[in-house]
Amino acid sequence: MEPLFTSMWQKVVLMFVIIQLKTEAMEVTSSGPKTIQKAQGETVILGCTYSPGSQDTGELDIEWTNLSPDMTQKDKLILSYSGGQTHNYADYSLSNRLTFITNPGQGDASISISNLKSTDTATYQCKVKKTPGIDSRKVTVVVLVPPSRPKCWVEGGEEKGTTVSLRCNSAQGSIPLSYVWRREGGSIPATATQDPQTGELLIKNHTDGNVGTYVCEVKNPVSKAECKYSLHAYNPTNKVGVIVGAVIGALLGLLLLLLLIWLLICCCHKRRYEKEVANEIREDVQAPESRPASRQSSLRSIMGYRTHHGVHYSSVRNNLSSIREPGNSFRSGSQGPITPDKPTTLNYDHRYGYPV
């Protein structure tokens, strides 16, 4: 009976010692959400305050690790503090945005990541060791892209009596995106229904009472944006008149096209005819008459006119004697033959400067 009592007493003492040691051992005291959602471009602070126990007398060692979602892959050490020095192991895209917010040796090993990117989405672990004590804390960071400013428009017409479809869409933004329509200075029509996922607002039996400015707000867990659309109510159009007008316009366009084609054909035929006429050689064209100047020059050459110091003289006598044939000469103004004249002796006259 006594050995059994001794054994139970030993267990109680051992449990008390374990509880006491656990209370006095290293403990990470940071609290807060285990998951933090932040918008892209913002700064996040990952808390890791700690309190060492009285038995923790060893060297302080702090490690921040990016835990791999794949259990078969190795976790990545990104930042550490040991021996009073900080060591950054992250790649360049993260190392210049990652830092301790204060001296980690003073009980606060919290870090900050600035200018968040979508690639920073991960689970981070802070581990604080000081022999023999050790403790850790995990926190997940989710980086979301804020929704871009949406575009508002109406699909179809805004005619009275019809169903009007107001649409809203944001080109960028991390899901889930939620769309909500509201009306400035009033409430959404009772006949309207909206889809928060697609951003469509349907207004049935559209009337003048639905006219106004409608606002579409899109949001996700980190941000929101909005756009506006001014809704009108138009009278129904005369569809028959529109169809008739379209047909008449099409016929006029066809006639204009045919007229242009006809003008082009006529122009081509005219140019071809002018080219053929220009190249045709006419056989009844008379030769051009000689110019009077050429006749005078020919006569002068035959008559033998000469000039000397501005005075004209003729050697007709010599020319006639040269062309006169014996027995066939004729005297001017006579019907019968004439006898050749005797050579005439010319005397030099100083007044004229030539023989006369």
Order of alpha helices (4+ residues) and beta strands (2+ residues): alpha-beta-beta-beta-beta-beta-beta-beta-alpha-beta-beta-beta-beta-beta-beta-beta-beta-beta-beta-beta-alpha-alpha-beta-beta-alpha-beta-beta
